Structure formats: structure tokens, C-alpha cells
Amino acid sequence: MKNKIQDAFEPIRAEDSLKRKTIAEISAKKRPVKGVFRRSVVLAMLLLLAVVSFGGYRVYYTPVDVISIDINPSVELNINRFERVISWKSFVPESEDALSGLSLKHRNYEDAVSQVLQSSFILLESTEVPYVRLTVASGSSQRRQRILTSLEETYLPISSMLVECREGAMENLGEAHRHGMSLGRYSTYLELSGTDQEVTIEEAREMRMLEIRERMQKMGPRRQDDRQQRKRGQ
Amino acid sequence: MRSDQQLSLAMERYADMVRRICLVHLKSEADTEDIFQEVFLKYVLSSQTFASQEHEKAWFIRVSINACRDLIKNFFRKNVTGLDEVIEPFKDDLDDQRREVLEVVLGLPKKYKDIIYLHYYEGYAATEIAEILGKKINTVYTLLSRGRDLLREELGGEGYEE
């Protein structure tokens, strides 16, 4: 009977297909160096992608220029090196809603300035002459010049508004914010305080932009034709 | 890691035996394929040296049986099929008598199957089986004796004393 069991098991043999498949699978698994290399390449690519993405993200979201739009009230646009608005800062809580309704982020600065100047953000008194002061600060004099020229070409010819374009200093930005003012308003205050020793920073913060301009005109005749002038190197 | 030549030689020597052990334990072609690959992959990756071919054969038996048992214990193992499907690949070589014997052996309780197979097909003595499976010699004797009784009951006749 022992022979019966041997005889019964005798035809049971590993199929050729099973052997071939096993050898193929094992051969594939025996190439760890290639696998490791492939995994390393994939990891390196992912790492590179992450670094590039992170680097790209940082570059995109790093502000290099500031455009301060001062009417009543004020808003600052933070511009990246691709001349896109990456954030904005309002200095009057009441105007936040009006600005939030605009599509400023990721817009070219020219579009963004245009949107702001046409929006309900502007709180003018009915009898008031629309007076706009655009102040540009940048780490690069070339970029600052380019933006100023572009803004001047667009807005100085507009007869329905009194527009001034000024150069601002990046180093004044922190100080301006500490006093609760935009860069443009703070720069205007510094300009006025150069001729008017009595003006205080609190006054400058509360005054309407047109009032500051009129006061500056009273203090110095050189301000008479500011609409077509641009003061640089503040 | 062992070479392709060593794998081919081991395949030539032990593939049929591993396949039979899979048949004893498993009821799924997919499970058989998995275990077959697992056993030979372990062999290729193993750094164990063998004192003799017998030593190597015993290693294959032990690894194959353990792999089958582990798979059976796995709750998530693939669906099993009936005995007919298990022996389907060999139907052309199995006459009625062989088929009947296989069905009886494969239908034995798990604890007897390895011992019956190793004793009656591979020709191992009880002491050798005890060593390969890591069981006490008396346990192997007992299981062999009870398995033999079951075979006799199912298949009838004498001659299971060997």
C-alpha cells in the first residue's frame, strides 16, 4: 500500500509554467541595485520637485515692491518680482470690505491699481477734488523706475483726478506701519514736516490727503505744480 | 545571495517536492504559486550553507510546510477551491485509483498529512520526520500510527505498516 501512495503522488510535478514564472519573479527581485537606483532617482526627482516648488513658492510670495495708493483711505499693494500682487494692506477697517470684493491678488500691478481707483474703496466727499498719491518703493531702482513710469503714463494724463506719483523708501515701510500709516501717507508726512515744524504724526494720520497737499502748498511754493512733478530720492 | 545556476539546480531537485507539499496543504492555485515563489526566493536570499543534499532537502521541506501553514493561518488568504480543482492540473495523469488515494490523503486531518506524505512518499523514517518538523519522536510515532489507521479505514487493505 505504500506503493499506492507513492504511485498516487508520482504524477504531481511542478508545472513548467510555474517554474518559469518563479524564476522570472526571483530574477526580477534579485536586481535590487537597479531597483534601489530607480527608487533613488524617483526620490531625487521628488526632492528636486519639492525644492523647486518650495523655492518657486517662496520666490512668488516674496514681495519686492510696494505700491502705496493714498486717496482716502489708503491701501498698499505688495508686488512680487513677477509684478503680481501677492497681498494688500488696508489702513482703514471700513474699506476692507470694498477691497475684499476686488480681485487684486495675482493681478498685474497695473490692473490692480486700476481696480482700486475705480472701486467704492475711495471715500471722497462730494465736493472734494479726487487727489491720488501713488508711492512706489522697491529694492531695485530699475524696477521702481519702470513701475513709476508706467503709472505716470497711465494716470497723469487723466484730467478728472489730481494724481501724483512719488518714489518711496523701503526702509520707511516698517516705521510707517508702526504709526498705523501707509508708506505713501507716511512719506507725505515726512515731506510736510520738512517745511511745517508744527505738524504732528497724529495729525498727519487723521488728515485727508487733499488737506495734507493743501498744507504743503501753503508751506512751500515749489508744490504748486505737483500734478506734473515727481519728487525722487525721498 | 545564491546565483541563477544554484536556483536552477535547486529547482530541478526540489520543485516537484515543493509542489507536492503545496498540494497537500493548499487548495488554491494562486496560493500554490505564492508559496512556490516564496520558498525559492527564501532559498536564493538565504545565506545558510548545507552540509549535504539531504540537509538541503530537509530545509526545503521545513520551509515549504511552514510557509503553507503560515498562509493557511492568514485570515486574508485567497479563496479556497474544492479538491477537484486542486488536482485538476494533473487529471490526465491520475487514473481512478491514484485519484482515490490522493483524495483520501489530502482529506486527512492536517496534523497527519505531512507525516503521511513524508513517510510514505519521501521515505523518511519517524526519527527523521521528527527532526525535520521539530516534533518529539513519540508524537510522530503516534500521528503516523493514527494516520495509518485512517488510511486503512478509507482505503482498506493491509500494508500501511511500512
Interface residues (C-beta under 8 A of the other chain):
Chain A: M1 K2 K4 I5 Q6 D7 A8 F9 P11 I12 R13 A14 E15 L18 K19 K21 T22 I23 E25 I26 S27 K29 K30
Chain B: M1 D4 L7 S8 M11 A15 D16 V18 R19 R20 L23 T32 E33 F36 Q37 F40 L41 V44 P89 F90 D93 L94 Q97 R98 R99 V101 L102 V105 I116 Y117 Y120 Y121 L151 L155 G157 E158 G159 Y160 E162
